[in-house]
C-alpha cells in the first residue's frame, strides 16, 4: 500500500514521460547491481567519476550486458587521497562523458529492474543528486543492500554474534573471488556474486 502511494507520488512528479517505464512492474528475477566511484564521500560536494553495473537474470550475471562509464568531475578536482583509492587521475578523465548524459544512459540501462548494491544508500544519493534535477524524481526502483542481507544471514546462523560487514570479509566468508576493489565495474561484479550466493541460501528470503 505504502509503495503504491509513493510510486503514484513519484510518477506525478516525473518531468519527462519518456521515463514512465520506471513504474512498470519489475521483470521477475532480474536485477541490476551497480557501483559508483567518486571524488569523495560527501554527496553534497563530491562528484561521480565512474559508474559500473551488471545485469543479473535467473541467478546468472549476463556478461554481454554491462554498463561502464567514466565521468568528468564538475566541481572537485581529484585529490591525492581519492587517486590512491581508485587510481583515476584528472588526465584519465579529460575525455570522459558529462554526468547528465551518463545518468540518463544509466537509467535507460537499469530500466524498471530491482537494484542491488553495497553501501547502496551512498551510491543512490550520488545518482539522485544528478537525476532529480533532470527528471524530477529520485530512482523509484526497489532496492537490496547486500550487507543487510548478509548480516541477517549470519545472525540467523549464529545469533548475537558480531558480523563483519567489510566488503573483503564478506567475499572471504562466502568463498568468492576478489577482483580488486575501488573499480566501479569490478565492485558491481563482486557485489552481484555476493547477492547471487546469498539469494540461493535456503535461509535467505528475497522479496
C-alpha positions as CSV (number, residue, x, y, z in Angstrom):
1,X,0.0,0.0,0.0
2,X,2.7,2.5,1.0
3,X,4.8,1.6,-2.0
4,X,1.9,2.2,-4.3
5,X,1.2,5.6,-2.8
6,X,4.9,6.5,-3.0
7,X,5.1,5.4,-6.7
8,X,2.0,7.4,-7.6
9,X,3.6,10.5,-5.9
10,X,6.8,9.9,-7.8
11,X,5.0,9.4,-11.1
12,X,3.1,12.7,-10.6
13,X,6.5,14.5,-10.1
14,X,8.1,12.9,-13.1
15,X,9.1,15.7,-15.6
16,X,10.0,13.5,-18.6
17,X,7.3,11.0,-19.6
18,X,10.0,9.0,-21.5
19,X,10.8,7.5,-18.1
20,X,7.4,6.2,-17.3
21,X,8.9,2.7,-17.7
22,X,10.4,3.1,-14.3
23,X,7.0,2.5,-12.9
24,X,6.2,-0.7,-14.8
25,X,6.1,-3.9,-12.9
26,X,9.7,-5.1,-12.5
27,X,10.8,-8.1,-14.6
28,X,10.7,-11.2,-12.4
29,X,14.1,-12.4,-11.2
30,X,16.1,-9.6,-12.9
31,X,18.3,-7.2,-11.0
32,X,20.9,-4.6,-11.8
33,X,23.9,-4.4,-9.5
34,X,25.9,-1.1,-9.6
35,X,28.6,0.8,-8.0
36,X,29.9,4.4,-8.2
37,X,33.5,5.7,-7.8
38,X,33.5,9.3,-6.5
39,X,35.9,12.1,-5.7
40,X,35.0,11.8,-2.0
41,X,32.3,10.7,0.5
42,X,30.2,13.8,0.7
43,X,27.3,13.7,-1.8
44,X,26.7,17.5,-1.4
45,X,30.1,18.5,-2.7
46,X,31.7,15.4,-4.3
47,X,31.3,14.1,-7.9
48,X,30.8,10.7,-9.6
49,X,33.8,9.8,-11.7
50,X,32.7,6.3,-12.8
51,X,29.6,4.0,-12.8
52,X,29.8,0.3,-13.3
53,X,26.8,-2.0,-13.5
54,X,25.8,-5.6,-14.4
55,X,22.5,-7.4,-15.0
56,X,21.6,-10.5,-13.1
57,X,19.0,-12.8,-14.6
58,X,17.9,-16.2,-13.3
59,X,20.9,-16.3,-11.0
60,X,23.3,-15.6,-13.8
61,X,25.4,-12.4,-14.5
62,X,24.8,-11.5,-18.1
63,X,28.3,-10.9,-19.3
64,X,27.2,-9.4,-22.6
65,X,25.2,-6.7,-20.9
66,X,27.3,-4.4,-18.8
67,X,27.5,-0.7,-18.1
68,X,30.8,1.1,-17.7
69,X,31.1,4.9,-17.9
70,X,33.7,7.4,-16.8
71,X,32.6,10.9,-15.9
72,X,34.4,14.2,-16.0
73,X,34.0,15.7,-12.5
74,X,32.3,19.0,-12.3
75,X,33.3,20.8,-9.1
76,X,36.0,18.9,-7.3
77,X,39.5,18.3,-8.6
78,X,40.7,14.9,-7.8
79,X,42.8,14.9,-4.7
80,X,45.8,12.7,-3.8
81,X,43.7,10.6,-1.4
82,X,41.0,9.7,-3.9
83,X,43.5,9.0,-6.7
84,X,45.2,6.5,-4.4
85,X,41.9,4.7,-3.9
86,X,40.5,4.4,-7.4
87,X,43.7,5.2,-9.5
88,X,41.9,7.7,-11.7
89,X,43.7,10.9,-12.4
90,X,42.4,14.1,-14.0
91,X,44.3,13.3,-17.2
92,X,42.4,9.9,-17.3
93,X,39.1,11.7,-17.3
94,X,39.8,14.6,-19.7
95,X,37.8,12.9,-22.5
96,X,35.2,11.4,-20.1
97,X,31.5,12.0,-20.5
98,X,29.3,14.6,-18.9
99,X,27.4,13.4,-15.9
100,X,24.0,14.4,-17.3
101,X,24.5,12.1,-20.3
102,X,25.8,9.3,-18.2
103,X,22.9,9.4,-15.7
104,X,20.3,9.2,-18.4
105,X,22.1,6.4,-20.1
106,X,22.3,4.6,-16.7
107,X,18.6,4.9,-16.1
108,X,17.8,3.5,-19.5
109,X,20.2,0.6,-18.8
110,X,18.6,-0.3,-15.5
111,X,15.0,0.2,-16.6
112,X,12.5,-0.9,-14.0
113,X,14.7,-3.7,-12.7
114,X,15.3,-4.1,-8.9
115,X,18.7,-2.7,-7.9
116,X,21.4,-4.2,-5.7
117,X,24.5,-2.7,-4.1
118,X,26.9,-2.5,-1.3
119,X,26.8,0.8,0.7
120,X,23.9,1.4,-1.6
121,X,22.5,4.4,0.2
122,X,25.6,6.4,-0.6
123,X,25.6,5.4,-4.3
124,X,21.9,6.3,-4.6
125,X,22.5,9.7,-3.0
126,X,25.1,10.4,-5.7
127,X,22.9,9.2,-8.5
128,X,19.9,11.1,-7.3
129,X,21.9,14.3,-6.8
130,X,22.1,14.5,-10.7
131,X,19.0,12.5,-11.6
132,X,16.3,14.5,-9.8
133,X,17.1,17.9,-11.5
134,X,16.9,16.1,-14.9
135,X,13.7,14.1,-14.5
136,X,12.1,15.5,-11.3
137,X,12.4,12.3,-9.1
138,X,14.8,10.0,-7.4
139,X,15.2,6.4,-8.6
140,X,11.9,4.6,-7.6
141,X,13.3,1.1,-8.2
142,X,13.1,-1.5,-5.4
143,X,16.4,-1.8,-3.6
144,X,18.5,-4.5,-2.0
145,X,21.5,-3.8,0.3
146,X,23.8,-6.9,0.3
147,X,25.4,-6.0,3.7
148,X,21.9,-6.1,5.3
149,X,21.1,-9.5,3.6
150,X,24.5,-10.9,4.7
151,X,24.0,-9.6,8.3
152,X,20.6,-11.3,8.6
153,X,22.1,-14.5,7.1
154,X,24.9,-14.6,9.6
155,X,22.7,-13.7,12.6
156,X,20.3,-16.5,11.7
157,X,23.3,-18.9,11.8
158,X,24.9,-17.5,15.0
159,X,22.5,-15.3,17.0
160,X,24.1,-12.4,19.0
161,X,27.4,-12.8,17.2
162,X,29.5,-9.9,15.8
163,X,29.1,-9.7,12.0
164,X,32.0,-8.3,10.0
165,X,30.4,-6.3,7.2
166,X,33.5,-5.2,5.4
167,X,33.4,-6.0,1.7
168,X,36.6,-8.0,1.7
169,X,35.4,-10.0,4.7
170,X,32.1,-10.9,3.1
171,X,33.8,-12.1,0.0
172,X,36.2,-14.3,2.0
173,X,33.4,-15.7,4.2
174,X,31.4,-16.6,1.2
175,X,34.4,-18.0,-0.6
176,X,34.1,-15.6,-3.6
177,X,36.9,-14.2,-5.7
178,X,38.3,-10.7,-5.1
179,X,39.0,-8.9,-8.4
180,X,40.3,-5.8,-6.8
181,X,38.1,-3.1,-5.2
182,X,37.6,0.5,-6.0
183,X,36.9,-0.1,-9.6
184,X,33.2,0.5,-10.3
185,X,32.7,-2.4,-12.7
186,X,34.7,-4.9,-10.6
187,X,32.9,-3.8,-7.4
188,X,29.5,-4.2,-9.2
189,X,30.5,-7.7,-10.4
190,X,31.7,-8.9,-7.0
191,X,28.6,-7.4,-5.3
192,X,26.4,-9.3,-7.8
193,X,28.3,-12.6,-6.9
194,X,27.6,-11.9,-3.2
195,X,23.9,-11.3,-3.9
196,X,23.5,-14.4,-6.0
197,X,25.2,-16.6,-3.4
198,X,23.1,-15.3,-0.6
199,X,19.9,-15.4,-2.6
200,X,20.4,-19.1,-3.1
201,X,20.9,-19.9,0.6
202,X,17.8,-21.7,2.0
203,X,17.5,-19.3,5.0
204,X,17.6,-16.1,2.9
205,X,14.3,-14.8,1.6
206,X,14.5,-12.1,-1.2
207,X,11.1,-10.5,-1.7
